[in-house]
Amino acid sequence: MGRKPVLHTQHTGKRCGLRKHESAAMNLSGGWLWHWRAWRSQARWAATSAQISNWLLAQDMPRQQLVLLGPSAGWMLPDAWLAQFQEIHTWDIDPLAAPLFRWRHGAALQRSGTALHLHTGDGLAQLEALTAAMPKAFFWFDNLLGQLRFNEPAINAVAHTLHSLQGQMHAVAWGSLHDRMSGPTQGGAGLPLAQPSQAGLAMESPQAQAWLQRMGAISPWLDHLTEPVLPQGTPVQFCAWPFKPGYAHWLEMGWCPAKPA
Ligand SMILES: C[S@@+](CC[C@H](N)C(=O)[O-])C[C@H]1O[C@@H](n2cnc3c(N)ncnc32)[C@H](O)[C@@H]1O
């Protein structure tokens, strides 16, 4: 007999292992608690980081300027990919992100001669200005978009923002790594290999359900509302991220070339 389908839930609940009383006015995916967890989890996350790295290195995106949106300290970003760019701009609202990014990647980027510009601030609020100022750059949302639902109580507004991003970004090359869903997993479920797919895959589809089962998902899982981020049919890779014992995230990553008018 087959397993029951994995259903989704819309409630906000816990995030990144934070308890509810800790979450109110905080940046739920940044701050010292996030960095402490990321630092401690490097071994647990290593296989996922390697899958992300292999995918990034295999892509043919433009490699002159890179604008990173929400990269934190780049805990899961590979030096080998970053070092291929001539210039990198990072934007993160977390004041700890810039010094920690330099600590983790500064030496490698100095060796490669990559100019590194670290900015603390809201990258989303400045998208229009950034894309106008750097039309040839590659814009990468580094696990930021799946977090928006935790900052904005109006789920419909988040869904609208995420859906309209394609329109905002079409003139530049851009891509995103984001959470599609997250939730509890069966103990002992191994990490599935990364899987190629296409953007826009509905959670209820047989392929998505098969992927969730391979991750050992136990229903219900939290929907991060990112299904419409990338244009339907964009080639993507799915990865499982064993965030903490008994709890995993379904990551999706993909990118689109610029489509000038
Ligand atoms: C899950 S973390 C990214 C982790 C990153 N992929 C890594 O490898 O370490 C999400 C990041 O997005 C940042 N963030 C959230 N909203 C933002 C915004 N509007 N502009 C810039 N950064 C933002 C948070 O501060 C946090 O550092």
The ligand as a Gaussian input file, in Angstrom:
#p B3LYP/6-31G(d) Opt

LIG

0 1
 C       18.324000      31.566000       4.990000
 S       19.362000      32.965000       5.031000
 C       20.419000      32.714000       3.620000
 C       21.510000      31.749000       3.907000
 C       22.532000      31.667000       2.796000
 N       21.965000      30.969000       1.645000
 C       23.794000      30.959000       3.238000
 O       24.362000      30.182000       2.426000
 O       24.265000      31.226000       4.352000
 C       18.304000      34.264000       4.408000
 C       18.979000      35.642000       4.488000
 O       18.128000      36.598000       3.851000
 C       18.309000      37.828000       4.543000
 N       17.195000      38.713000       4.173000
 C       15.875000      38.594000       4.488000
 N       15.158000      39.594000       3.926000
 C       16.048000      40.354000       3.223000
 C       15.925000      41.507000       2.393000
 N       14.735000      42.085000       2.186000
 N       17.044000      42.016000       1.812000
 C       18.250000      41.424000       2.016000
 N       18.425000      40.326000       2.791000
 C       17.345000      39.797000       3.372000
 C       18.357000      37.425000       5.992000
 O       18.959000      38.413000       6.776000
 C       19.203000      36.144000       5.896000
 O       20.575000      36.440000       6.070000

